[in-house]
């Protein structure tokens, strides 16, 4: 959020709004592609459309994408928990504890992850609304002006690249065979809408609470905003209530990434079970999380690399596969019509 405020200034919340709309549009070809191949994940669809060799390259890209995201999330959430609650605890121990919880969730299966995510969604949504609204005494509406921030051109450009904020809908293409409802369009658009609205409102509340120069310098703006909440002498420091919920949300975030990585490997190798890959994939993610030397490098990589280019594997590559499918379908149709005329 702080880095986004540096780029978008007073128009940072508009960038998130534009990014959500663009992400919804970019998701439509991916949804249409998967609905044409019921019972198959994007890995099997890619092999059918482009062959095993080129699909192997796509799998490597998808796998790097699905492993780097939970690694960064694991490091960020562990660092945040240490910063706000247990600063003496080694970061390796904090990450190991979160990783154990994530592995347990993956071992219990996709349905357990889905039900847990739905359960946590209510608490996360409640904390977002509570933390945003209870800072109302500190709101200054002049912080939002000029409304356009750096200008329309910058907002549209950043909105396109920041559509990577909604990269999570890509996982629907990976777990598509396990979904009870084969129409993922409504599910994906609903997730993008809810996520985009939540992030937009949070960014808006931060801009109302803190001036842009102040917000740019914060490493944990959501935590700093929650520290301002004061409900009376006997109800203070309510941010301590939010920390366990944020940690649980982080574990689910990492668990989804681990499950997606295992599912990609399993589908590519045509194996029946993904549980044997849980431990190796988790070790890889744990090791990748140590590559950045400090939290500043983690945030830089997350904002300038992952959040800037994640739209390519999440949206662009599935759209390319959708275009190939359309061309092949048109070629078969034209070929069938030509044979019928010759006959």
ABEGO torsion letter per residue (X at the ends): XAAAAAAAEAAAAAAAAAAAAAAAAAAAAAAAAAAABBGBBAAAAAAAAAEAAAAAAAAAAAAAAAAAAAAAAAAAAAAAAAAAABAABBAAAAAAAAAAAAAAAAAAEAAAAAAAAAAAAAAAAAAAAAAAAAAAAABBAAAAOBAAEAEAAAAAAAAAAAAAAAAAAAAAAAAAAABABABAAAAAAAAAAAAAAAAAAAAAAAAAABBAAAAAABABAAAAAAAABBAEAABBGAAAAAAAAAAAAAAAAAAAAAAAAAAAAAAAAGBABAAAAAAAAAAAAAAAAAABABAAAAAAAAAAAAAAAAAAAAAAAAAAAAAAAAAAAAAAAAAAAAAAAAX
